[in-house]
Amino acid sequence: MALFERQADYIMRRRPSRIFASLIGFSLFLSILAACGSGTPSTSTTTNSGPILIKIGTDFPTTASDASTGLPAQDGAALAIKQANDNHLVPGYTFQLVSKDDVGASGTHDQTVGKKNVTDLAGDAQVAAIVGPINSSVALAEIPATNSAPIALLSPANTNDCLTKNTPAVECGGKNDQMAALRPSGKVTYFRTATIDQYQGAALATYGYKTKGYKTAYIIDDTEAYGVGLANNFGIYWKKLGGTVIDHVSIKVTNSYENVLTTIAAKKPDVIFFGGNDSTGGITIRQQMKTIAGLGNTPFMGGDGTKTSALSKAIAPLGGGSVFATIPGIDPSKSSAYADFLTAYTKQFGASAIGAYSAGGYDDAQIVLHAIKTVIDAKTATPPANANGDATAFRQAVINAIQKISYTGLTGQHSFDANGDTSNHFISLYTIGDPTQGDGWKFLDQIDTSTLG
């Protein structure tokens, strides 16, 4: 089975490459490699004399309008798995990527598709863990299924507060408390290296109010879990800083926002804030702002759902007001390992393939690989020999290893608390730069939100 599963036309644009062991730049990963001997990697089915196959699943939106968000994350995970095989990470074992696309008939991420994907992955005993999803709304459907299996689900991008806890009460308490539904087993099996929207919203509000000097904001969200949560947290912190929220409206994705934008123009906000994705309104709203008198030069802010190459390429030629977005975590280019990663990634997928979650997908796959290696080295549990075996003990051992991990990667240092949330509370901020370079975004600032009041 091929290591990478993707649309044929996308494959044709990729350039093959050799990935050298020297490209692995993390101190943790180097220590792992130092402990390894040699092995014989293989992507064929397991035989009695050959290496044992361990599969790692991914679930991302990799086609249609969400491709610029999900495909880079899948590529990052694929690169980590390729390097693990090239460097014989675990002698006697070979790793295989099994990728799933959670885009539905509407052309965007779909909860039903995502749930089926992870259920199918969990049905294959050789799948040790799953990396994904991108969208918090999809995670709401996937987490109960993976928790019941149980199998580890590790996301580089989910930021909605209520996926892991019932606080803050104003957002995740009472009828919004989903812990019983999300954890039917009563145990934690879901983890994320993306910090939560409490911190992302606070960082965006701090940058807008304190650094840029905006005082009034008009907020729009896309009605989805991620968009609503981010918009609410931005509004709460904006007002805490002393800013004014003129209004906050929720609008499902549509082809025209001109009526609400006309209303907004009359209010003359200093900034428009959007909670959502590029595919659920981000691109269209910013495009249509240029057609509305009074909004052509109004700044536009959003979170990580809008930091995509699709948005930068669509908006950069329009000019107009500044556009700001974020990713939860440190800016990967600030990592000492980034140059080697970028060289390897570019050789494998092409310079235009880099995205907001290329590094996050890579880091999450590395965490899963390290957890698997820990379990095998300690002989805690044995991977099932075939797809119909009993995966219960091995998967639980991998979950336990992830819970205890301390990992330093491209997106910063990660360990997980009792809820499965990362210890990394950094948020990086960006503005649209040169759309022909990378994903078209330029790094601006980095905020450690643990220092915010």
Stockholm file with secondary structure:
# STOCKHOLM 1.0

chainA/1-453         MALFERQADYIMRRRPSRIFASLIGFSLFLSILAACGSGTPSTSTTTNSGPILIKIGTDFPTTASDASTGLPAQDGAALAIKQANDNHLVPGYTFQLVSKDDVGASGTHDQTVGKKNVTDLAGDAQVAAIVGPINSSVALAEIPATNSAPIALLSPANTNDCLTKNTPAVECGGKNDQMAALRPSGKVTYFRTATIDQYQGAALATYGYKTKGYKTAYIIDDTEAYGVGLANNFGIYWKKLGGTVIDHVSIKVTNSYENVLTTIAAKKPDVIFFGGNDSTGGITIRQQMKTIAGLGNTPFMGGDGTKTSALSKAIAPLGGGSVFATIPGIDPSKSSAYADFLTAYTKQFGASAIGAYSAGGYDDAQIVLHAIKTVIDAKTATPPANANGDATAFRQAVINAIQKISYTGLTGQHSFDANGDTSNHFISLYTIGDPTQGDGWKFLDQIDTSTLG
#=GR chainA/1-453 SS CCSCCCCHHHHTTCCCCCCCGGGCCCHHHHHHHHTCCCCCCCCSCCCSSSCEEEEEEEEECCSGGGHHHHHHHHHHHHHHHHHHHHTTSSTTEEEEEEEEECBCTTSSBCHHHHHHHHHHHHTSTTEEEEECCSCHHHHHHHHHHHHHTTCEEEESSCCCGGGTCSCSHHHHSGGGCCHHHHCTTSSCCEEESSCCHHHHHHHHHHIIIIISCCCEEEEEECSSHHHHHHHHHHHHHHHHHTCEEEEEEECCCCSCCHHHHHHHHHHCCSEEEEESCGGGTHHHHHHHHTTSTTTTTCCEEECGGGCSHHHHHHHGGGCCSCEEEEEESCCGGGSTTHHHHHHHHHHHHCGGGCCTTHHHHHHHHHHHHHHHHHHHHHTSCCCCSSTTSCCHHHHHHHHHHHHHCEEEETTEEEEBCTTSBBSCCEEEEEEECCTTSTTSEEEEEEEEGGGCC
#=GC SS_cons         CCSCCCCHHHHTTCCCCCCCGGGCCCHHHHHHHHTCCCCCCCCSCCCSSSCEEEEEEEEECCSGGGHHHHHHHHHHHHHHHHHHHHTTSSTTEEEEEEEEECBCTTSSBCHHHHHHHHHHHHTSTTEEEEECCSCHHHHHHHHHHHHHTTCEEEESSCCCGGGTCSCSHHHHSGGGCCHHHHCTTSSCCEEESSCCHHHHHHHHHHIIIIISCCCEEEEEECSSHHHHHHHHHHHHHHHHHTCEEEEEEECCCCSCCHHHHHHHHHHCCSEEEEESCGGGTHHHHHHHHTTSTTTTTCCEEECGGGCSHHHHHHHGGGCCSCEEEEEESCCGGGSTTHHHHHHHHHHHHCGGGCCTTHHHHHHHHHHHHHHHHHHHHHTSCCCCSSTTSCCHHHHHHHHHHHHHCEEEETTEEEEBCTTSBBSCCEEEEEEECCTTSTTSEEEEEEEEGGGCC
//
